[in-house]
């Protein structure tokens, strides 16, 4: 009897050992590729349009030889590397610089949108403009990159809700409320906080974005602005490119208190790759980015995290995430950490698609309930005494 027990224990021991060996030999790169083959990897922020606008090889010239995306480029982005990175959807940032007392922002914004649309139109076999979640899925299914537009900084509307609506009509599907400077109606995370968050006009901007179906992007904003937008928004919000303050304390990152509010709103934090925002060490690495992803997932839930690289808008990159070809390596790292394929699919794009669909549903309802807002900053903020 005792020998039989020994035989059973020995057999179990072999089985356990084999199980451990199998677990150790999982091909995590294959897991990443399998997920990204069937789920669109949607990157929340790529600054290729401004990189082309500022390029010495042909400023603003999408057709310049140095900017041929079918070949290798000096940027973080080109078509071969997008394919290698298994990118299925891309929010192209249409950023324009801002300084206080700026004028002519709307003209420059139109020019930047034009550059992005030229890029998309130049490569119809690889890129296609997407305006809603259904478009993203259809373009991805065709083997091309679903291309969406996102304005980075509310200075582009020049305090005009009419300009906001015009940008939406041109295809813009998110607007970052601020960039690095506070506006007349919203505080940025960097610099002076002059309003304590959103002014009454700023709240009206959020309400009108909800009515349009334009995603409210809270990257770059102050914690007070984040909280005000969460109070007002009837649709899920996003952070198109941000980190977790609980991992790396920085004005560009999302505080834990805000992360804990996300399940009620339904929004998504898309984790960025810029080393100074990711790590206090001199050299940031791919595992540092994975730490931010896991922190957001731990506090807000795995339904509320995504990827927003900021490629071509950053002058340094983490080791292991050097350009758009490297996205699968991040998913392989998370697979090694125990992430399931279901959760990796949520991170890749399912969370963002859900946000888009919910924002679209809110917009349909609000458009039945109210007309476009004709409110002005002078009217609303004068009535509020310049305060919130």
Helices and strands as residue ranges (DSSP letters): H 2-24, H 28-38, E 41-46, H 48-53, G 65-67, H 79-84, E 87-93, H 105-122, E 127-129, H 133-141, E 145-152, G 154-157, H 161-169, E 172-176, H 200-212, E 215-217, H 223-232, E 238-244, E 253-254, H 256-259, H 262-265, E 268-271, H 275-278, H 286-300, G 302-304, E 305-307, G 324-326, H 327-336, H 341-345, I 346-350, H 351-369, H 377-383
